[in-house]
Amino acid sequence: MWSWRSRALLRVWDLWPAGVPGRRLLSSDAASQARSDSPACWNCGVSGGPGSGDGFFCPRCRALQPPDRARDYFSLLDCKRSFRVDTTKLQRRYQELQRLVHPDFFSQRSQTEKDFSEKHSTMVNDAYKTLLAPLSRGLYLLKLHGVEISEGTHDEMDKQFLMEIMEINETLAEAPNEAVLKEIESIVRAKQKELTDNVGNAFEQEDFEKAKEILTKMRYFSNIEEKIKLKKIPP
């Protein structure tokens, strides 16, 4: 017979979940392996199944644990690893995580947890900013597939596209008024939308070289967008 203490420990380790009768228990060897595969809590030393909040907290003492640097942004924000994401869901998940780990909620906790909170919060912010924008999301997804866009990639671009970029930059530099700026902005926005749709298709087809080519073009237009913003700022 299992004592109440043994059952309580098994529930902590997630080897005997409460309210699930008849579930087969892990053997002692399997249980030991399951615990050894998870890092021990820095505060109480317990290792094992994840706690609430997607493993952010120790299941026993509730101490905030260090961030998992090996976890990718899509997993962190509970998104399918895909270029097309639900930005509303993304924002909701971001807000949920910040309510869990933001430093404001750890002002009365240990210094260790305060430090972990800052690191978690920074990681969540970085993940959200990266996955929210199509260009940064695409570049990050490309990197996860082992493909990166290096400096000097413009040498591989077709001359017609580079001429188009050059003409837009020249028009922008000589723009006499805000009406011309808005016209250029409208053209660039339409180009970015077309490229965003195209890169989404490339990722769905797992054509990463094509995605790389399109994302490179998106970077050019992104640079123009930044120049337009600077032009709008009054001197």
N, C-alpha and C positions, 0 to 999 in steps of 0.2 A: 504493500500500500504506500502511496505517496503522501508524505506529510504536507501540511498546509504551507510550510516554508519551502519545500521542494517545488510545489506547484507555483508558488509566487515567483520563484527564481526562473522557472521555465517560462512563465508568462513574460517576464522581463526580457528573456532572451528570444522571445517570439517562437519558442519551440512547442508551446502548449497554449494557443490563443484562447482567451476566455470566450465562452459562448459558442464554441465550435466543437460539439461533442463527437467522439469517435475518431478524431483526426489521428493518424498514425504519428507516433513520436519518432524523432530521429534517434538513431543509435548513439551511444556515448561517444563513439569515434566521430560520427557525422556531426554531432553537436559540438564537439571540441574543434573540429575543422571549421564549422560555421563561425564560431567565436574568433578563431585565430585569423580568419580572413578579414575581419573588421578591426580597425584600429581601436585600441583601448581609449576610454575617456580619460582625458588629461586630469580630470578632477577626482573621479571615484575609482578609476581603473577598470570599470566594467566594459567588456566588448561584446558585440553581438549584433542583433537586428537593429535596423534604423528606428529612431524615435519619431515623434511627430514633427511636422514641418520639413518633410523630405530629408530627414537625417541631419538637420542642423543642430538638434539638441540630443543630449544623452538620454536614453530611455529610462534611466534610473534616477539620476540626480538633477536632470533638466538643465545641466550646464551647457552653454553654447559651445559648439565644437569648432575647430579651425576649418576654413573653407577648403573644399576639394578642388585643387588647381587642375586636376585631370578632367574635371567635368566640363563638357562643352556648353556653350551658351544656349543652344537649342534645348538641351536636357534641363538646364537650370531654369529656363523660362517655360518649361513644359510644352514645347513646340515640336512638331514633326520636323526632322532635318530636311527642310525643303526651302526653295527660294520663295515660294508663295506662302505667306503666313497671314493669319488673321490678326491684324494690328489691334483690334479691340480686345481680343483675348490676351494678346501680348501685354497691353497696358494694364489689364486687370491682374494678370499674374505678377507683373512688376510691382504693382501697389500692394498685393498680398505679401510678397517677399519683403518689401520694405517695412511693412508692419511687423514682420517677424524679426528682422535683423538690424533695423536702423539704430544708430548709436543713441538716439534720444530715449530709447526704451531700456538702455543698459546703464544709465547714469548711476544707479545704486548697486550695480553688480561689481564683481571683481575686476581688477585691471586687466587680467587675461581676457575676460569676456568682452571688455570694452575694446581691446585691441582686435579681437576676432570680429566683433560687430562692425568696426570700421572697414576691415578687409572684406567682409561679406557684402556690406553696403556698396563699397566701391566696385566689387565684382558684378553685383546686380545692376548697378548703373551702367557699367561698361557693356554688359550683355544687352541691356535694353536699347542703348544708343546704337549699338552695332546692328542689331536685328531689326530696328525700326526703319532705318533708311535703306532703300533698295540697293544702292551702290555698296555701302559698307556690309550689308547682309550678303550680297553676292560675292564680294571679295573674301569674306570670312568663310562662306560655304565652299568657295573654290580652294581656300587654304586647307580646309578639313579633308578635301580630296587630294591633297598633295600638290596643288598647282598654285603658284604665286606669280603675280605680275611684277617683273623687275624693272628697274630704271632702264631707259633706252628702248623700251618696247615700241616707241613711235617709229623706229626704223622698219618695223614689220607692217605698219599701217599702209593702206592703199593711198596713193597720191591724191586721188579725187577727194577722199575724206579729209586729208590734211589741208587741202586747198580750201575746202568748205570751212574748216575751223579757222584758217587764216583770215578768210574774208569776214567771218563773223567778228573776229577779234579787231580787225581794222575798222569795221563799221561801229563797233562798240567804243573804240578809242576816239573816234571822231563824232560820236553821237552829239548833236547840237542841243537836244532838249529831252525832256522826260518821255514825250510821246514815242520817240525813236527807241529809247530804252525799253519801254513797255512792249514795243513791237519785237525787239530782239529777244526779250524775256519770253514772250509768247512762243516764238519759234523754237527756242531752246527747250521750253517745257514740253512742247509737242514731240521734239526729238527724243527727249528723255523718256517720255511715256512709251513711244514706239520701241525704243531700245530695251526698256524694262520688260515689256511684253515678250520681246524676242529672247532675252536672256532667260526668262522663266521657261520658255519652250526648250531652250538649249539644255537647261538643267534637268528638265523632265525626261529628255532624250539621253541624258548622261553624256552629252557632247561637251566635255569640259574645255576643249580647245576653242570651240565656238563661243562658249560662255566667256572665256578669257578675252577673246577678241572684242566681244560686245561690251564687256565691263571696262575695257581699255578706252573704248569710245565714250562710255558714260563718264569716265574720269575727265576727259577733255571738256565735255559739256558742263560737268560739275565745276571745273575751274572757271568757266565763263560765267556760271551762276554766281560764283563768289565775286567776280569782278563787277557784275551788275549790282550786287549788294553794296559794294564799296562806292560805286558811282552814285548810288542813291543817297549815301550819307552826306549831309551838307558840310561844306568845308569849314 
